[in-house]
């Protein structure tokens, strides 16, 4: 497949869940299609499948490729697809990136190899190889707590020389995010990726957010973007954030993918659950989450 010139990424990008069949042995294509259609109808601007919320570490290489193919097919050009292609080896990273390019993804999200952290020169070499193999813009997934790779704002901006155009900042470091947004904006486009900093990131001028909570509350997420980033109506934005913040705080206080899928189940959307050793939230936290969603004005049906 020949890729069109890359689209500029902007807005709310959902860190997409991976829905499974009820026995969790396969990706459930119908559930995935229904979820993507609902996200598009809710005003979401793009999706990022194959990331942490999507349980990428629990997927085989074949499943990761299938997921990207299905997402590109179901989005059908309506919104961009940023394919999560991070892996533990350069070989797998390049294979997944090349496949995503051929499948028609708009960009790649790359988390550095985790468990054994790479150094800065090794990271740049890896990104150069991915960029050359895919010819797609890269969104660097900055998540030091999981990758073990902690970079300064200057180093992060320096990745632009290795094919990195965007960054998902899941560091939770507000001062570093501020520097990236105000002093490094001409070098790298930073998206906020830390849920409880979403309002601040948008108010500070972030071009968007990669946001797992948007699987559960896509309507509120799109409203917040419209109010803060488009209308620059901070009063309305604060009103919306007062509803959204407790949802984000709850998600960050639990195993994230489990909590997100539990929220979707509470809304009546079947996800197939989460792959072991993890599980959906049990009775106490589930009831607490239901109350938080109801207080935010979200209809809870399960």
Residue pairs with C-beta under 8 A, 6 or more apart in sequence:
1 102
1 103
1 104
3 101
3 104
3 135
3 136
6 106
6 107
6 136
6 137
7 80
7 106
9 46
9 80
9 82
9 106
9 107
9 137
9 139
9 166
9 189
9 191
9 207
9 208
10 45
10 207
10 208
11 44
11 45
11 46
11 207
11 208
11 225
11 229
12 43
12 44
12 45
12 46
12 208
12 209
12 211
12 214
12 218
12 221
12 222
12 224
12 225
13 44
13 45
13 46
13 47
13 48
13 80
13 82
13 191
13 208
13 209
13 210
13 211
14 39
14 44
14 46
14 47
14 48
14 210
14 211
14 212
14 214
14 215
14 218
14 221
15 48
15 51
15 52
15 53
15 54
15 193
15 210
15 211
15 212
15 214
15 215
16 35
16 36
16 47
16 48
16 49
16 50
16 51
16 53
16 54
16 71
16 215
17 35
17 53
17 54
17 55
17 212
17 215
17 257
17 260
17 261
17 264
17 271
18 27
18 32
18 49
18 50
18 54
18 55
18 56
18 59
18 67
19 27
19 28
19 31
19 32
19 35
19 270
19 271
19 272
20 26
20 27
20 28
20 271
20 272
20 273
20 275
21 27
21 28
21 272
22 270
22 272
22 273
24 272
24 273
24 274
24 275
24 276
27 63
27 66
27 67
27 70
28 272
29 70
31 269
31 270
31 271
31 272
32 67
32 70
32 71
32 74
33 70
33 74
34 269
35 215
35 269
36 47
36 71
36 74
36 75
37 74
38 218
38 269
39 47
39 79
39 214
39 215
39 218
40 75
40 78
40 79
42 218
42 219
42 221
42 222
43 218
43 219
43 222
43 223
43 225
43 226
44 79
44 214
44 218
44 221
44 222
45 79
45 80
45 208
45 222
45 225
46 79
46 80
46 81
46 82
46 106
46 208
47 71
47 75
47 79
47 80
47 81
47 82
48 54
48 81
48 82
48 83
48 84
48 109
48 139
48 168
48 210
49 67
49 68
49 71
49 81
49 83
49 84
50 56
50 59
50 64
50 67
50 68
50 83
50 84
50 85
50 109
51 84
51 109
51 111
51 141
51 210
52 111
52 143
52 146
52 212
52 256
52 257
53 212
53 215
53 256
53 257
53 260
54 67
54 84
54 257
55 257
55 274
55 275
56 64
56 84
56 86
58 275
59 67
61 92
61 95
61 96
64 84
64 85
64 96
65 96
65 99
65 103
68 81
68 83
68 99
68 100
68 103
68 105
69 103
71 81
71 83
72 81
72 103
72 104
72 105
75 81
80 106
80 107
81 104
81 105
81 106
82 105
82 106
82 107
82 108
82 109
82 139
82 210
83 96
83 97
83 100
83 103
83 105
83 107
83 108
83 109
84 108
84 109
84 111
84 141
85 93
85 96
85 97
85 100
85 108
85 109
85 110
85 130
86 93
86 109
86 110
86 111
86 112
86 113
86 141
87 93
87 96
87 113
88 113
88 114
88 115
89 113
90 126
90 129
93 110
93 113
93 126
93 129
93 130
94 129
94 130
94 133
97 108
97 110
97 130
97 133
97 134
97 136
98 133
98 134
100 108
100 134
100 136
101 133
101 134
101 135
101 136
105 136
106 136
106 137
107 136
107 137
107 138
107 139
107 165
107 166
108 130
108 134
108 136
108 137
108 138
108 139
109 138
109 139
109 140
109 141
109 168
109 210
110 126
110 127
110 130
110 138
110 139
110 140
110 141
111 141
111 143
111 146
111 147
112 118
112 123
112 126
112 141
112 147
112 149
113 126
113 147
114 146
114 147
114 148
115 148
116 148
117 147
117 148
117 149
118 126
118 149
120 151
120 155
123 149
123 159
123 162
124 158
124 159
124 161
124 162
127 138
127 140
127 159
127 162
127 163
127 164
128 162
128 163
130 138
130 163
131 138
131 162
131 163
132 163
137 163
137 164
137 165
137 166
138 162
138 163
138 164
138 165
138 166
139 164
139 165
139 166
139 167
139 168
139 191
139 210
140 156
140 159
140 164
140 166
140 167
140 168
140 188
141 147
141 167
141 168
141 170
141 193
142 151
142 156
142 167
142 168
142 169
142 170
142 171
142 193
143 168
143 170
143 171
143 193
144 150
144 151
144 171
145 170
145 171
145 172
150 171
152 176
153 176
153 179
153 180
153 183
153 184
154 184
156 167
156 180
156 184
156 188
157 180
157 184
157 187
157 188
158 187
159 167
159 188
160 187
160 188
164 188
165 188
165 189
166 188
166 189
166 190
166 191
167 180
167 188
167 189
167 190
167 191
168 191
168 193
168 210
169 176
169 177
169 180
169 190
169 191
169 192
169 193
169 194
169 201
170 193
170 194
171 177
171 194
172 194
172 196
172 197
174 197
174 200
177 190
177 192
177 194
177 197
177 200
177 201
177 204
177 206
178 204
180 188
180 190
181 190
181 201
181 204
181 205
181 206
182 204
182 205
184 190
185 205
189 207
190 206
190 207
191 201
191 206
191 207
191 208
191 209
191 210
192 198
192 200
192 201
192 202
192 206
192 208
192 209
192 210
192 211
193 209
193 210
193 211
194 201
195 211
195 212
195 213
195 248
195 249
195 251
195 252
196 245
196 248
196 249
196 252
198 209
198 211
198 213
198 224
198 241
198 244
198 248
199 224
199 228
199 237
199 238
199 241
199 244
199 245
201 209
202 209
202 224
202 225
202 228
202 229
202 237
203 228
203 234
203 237
208 225
209 221
209 225
211 221
212 251
212 256
212 257
212 260
213 221
213 244
213 247
213 248
213 251
213 260
213 263
214 221
215 260
215 261
215 263
215 264
216 247
216 260
216 263
216 264
216 267
216 293
216 298
217 244
217 247
217 263
217 293
217 296
217 298
220 240
220 243
220 244
220 296
220 297
220 298
221 244
223 240
224 237
224 240
224 241
224 244
227 233
227 236
227 237
227 240
228 234
228 237
243 295
243 296
243 297
244 296
246 292
246 295
246 296
247 263
247 292
247 293
247 296
250 259
250 288
250 289
250 292
251 259
251 260
251 263
254 281
254 285
255 278
257 274
257 278
258 274
258 278
258 279
258 280
258 281
259 281
259 285
259 289
261 271
261 273
261 274
261 280
262 280
262 281
262 285
262 286
262 289
263 289
263 293
264 271
265 271
265 280
265 302
266 286
266 289
266 290
266 293
266 300
266 301
266 302
267 293
267 298
267 299
267 300
267 301
267 302
268 301
268 302
273 279
273 280
274 280
280 286
281 289
290 300
293 300
294 300
